Amino acid sequence: MKSKIDYLLKHNYSTIDLVVQSHILNHICVLVSGYLEKELQNILEEYKQSSHYTTHECKKNIKSMRKIQNARWCSIRPVFANIDKSIVQRLNRYKNSDLIISSIDNIVQTRHKVAHGEDVTNLTIEILKEDFKNIQKFIKSLKKIFISLN
């Protein structure tokens, strides 16, 4: 999905009709949100194979957890804190962590508006590029943290 998003973010949509442009940007936003949720799910699935998971008290809670949806920071932070409190602490120490969290929440909130037919007028290709870049940094950092738990 990452390559599809990268491909769509490369194009210049300024020459097409504004309504069509808006629909394209909304679609890209939905893809970025889906990418975030899928990557989080993949990280948790990989974690379930680790020795840390099999010996940790969070096993029961994670096993019963449903698929991550609407992955705003306030929803995913408790999941990570339940696994190991240091995960959230380490993420917060990263450069621009506030900006990354803002990008996560922006993408998910905008996707929610799109899904419920609300007007999304402030979405631009520049915002999507920046949010996607920040989300990729977040995923990369999170993977490193989970690897270090083993």
C-alpha positions in Angstrom: 0.0 0.0 0.0 3.0 2.3 0.7 4.0 2.3 -2.9 0.5 3.1 -4.1 0.3 6.1 -1.7 3.8 7.3 -2.8 2.7 7.1 -6.4 -0.5 9.1 -5.8 1.4 11.7 -3.7 3.8 12.3 -6.6 1.2 13.8 -8.9 0.3 17.4 -9.4 -3.5 17.6 -9.0 -3.7 21.4 -9.3 -4.6 21.3 -13.0 -7.8 19.3 -12.5 -11.3 20.3 -11.4 -11.4 21.2 -7.7 -14.2 18.8 -6.9 -12.3 15.9 -8.5 -9.1 17.0 -6.8 -10.9 17.0 -3.5 -12.1 13.4 -4.1 -8.6 12.3 -5.0 -7.2 13.8 -1.9 -9.9 12.3 0.3 -9.1 8.9 -1.3 -5.4 9.3 -0.5 -6.3 10.2 3.1 -8.3 7.0 3.5 -5.4 5.0 2.1 -2.9 6.6 4.5 -5.3 5.9 7.4 -5.6 2.3 6.2 -1.8 2.1 5.9 -1.4 3.2 9.5 -4.0 0.7 10.8 -2.5 -2.1 8.8 1.1 -1.4 9.9 0.0 -1.2 13.6 -1.8 -4.5 13.2 1.3 -6.0 11.6 3.6 -4.8 14.4 1.3 -6.3 17.0 1.0 -9.6 15.1 4.8 -9.8 14.9 5.0 -9.0 18.6 2.7 -11.9 19.4 5.4 -14.2 18.1 8.1 -12.7 20.4 9.4 -14.1 23.7 8.5 -10.9 25.4 4.8 -11.4 24.5 4.7 -15.0 25.6 6.0 -14.2 29.0 4.3 -10.9 29.6 1.1 -10.1 31.4 -0.3 -8.1 28.5 -0.8 -11.3 26.6 -4.4 -11.7 27.8 -5.4 -8.2 26.9 -3.8 -8.1 23.5 -5.2 -11.5 22.6 -8.7 -10.3 23.2 -8.1 -7.0 21.4 -10.0 -6.4 18.2 -8.5 -5.1 15.1 -7.2 -1.5 15.5 -9.6 1.0 14.0 -9.7 4.7 14.1 -6.1 4.7 15.3 -5.9 8.1 16.9 -3.1 8.5 19.4 -5.5 8.4 22.3 -6.6 5.0 21.2 -3.3 3.4 20.4 -1.2 4.9 23.3 -2.9 2.7 25.9 -2.3 -0.5 23.9 1.4 0.3 23.8 1.5 1.3 27.4 -0.1 -2.0 28.3 2.6 -3.9 26.5 5.4 -1.9 28.0 5.3 1.6 29.5 8.7 2.4 28.0 7.2 2.2 24.5 5.2 5.5 24.9 8.1 7.1 26.8 10.6 6.2 24.0 8.2 7.5 21.3 7.7 10.8 23.1 11.5 11.3 23.2 11.8 11.2 19.4 12.4 14.5 17.6 9.1 16.1 16.5 7.0 13.5 18.4 4.2 16.1 18.9 4.1 16.7 15.1 4.0 13.0 14.5 1.1 12.5 16.9 -0.7 15.5 15.3 -0.2 13.8 11.8 -1.7 10.6 13.1 -4.7 12.3 14.6 -5.1 14.6 11.6 -5.2 11.6 9.1 -7.6 9.6 11.2 -9.9 12.5 12.0 -10.0 13.5 8.3 -10.7 9.9 7.2 -13.5 9.8 9.7 -15.0 13.0 8.2 -14.7 11.6 4.7 -16.3 8.3 5.7 -19.2 10.1 7.2 -19.8 12.5 4.3 -18.6 15.6 6.1 -17.1 18.5 4.1 -13.3 18.3 4.1 -12.1 21.6 2.7 -8.7 22.0 4.3 -7.0 19.0 2.9 -4.1 19.6 0.5 -1.5 17.4 -1.2 1.2 19.1 0.9 -0.6 18.2 4.2 -1.1 14.6 3.0 2.6 14.4 2.1 3.7 15.7 5.4 1.3 13.6 7.4 2.3 10.5 5.5 6.0 11.2 6.0 5.4 11.6 9.8 3.3 8.4 10.0 6.1 6.5 8.2 8.6 7.9 10.8 6.3 6.7 13.5 5.9 3.2 12.1 9.7 2.9 11.6 10.4 4.1 15.2 7.8 1.8 16.6 9.2 -1.2 14.8 12.6 -0.5 16.2 11.2 -0.2 19.7 9.4 -3.5 19.4 12.5 -5.2 18.1 14.3 -4.0 21.2 11.8 -5.6 23.5 13.0 -9.1 22.7 
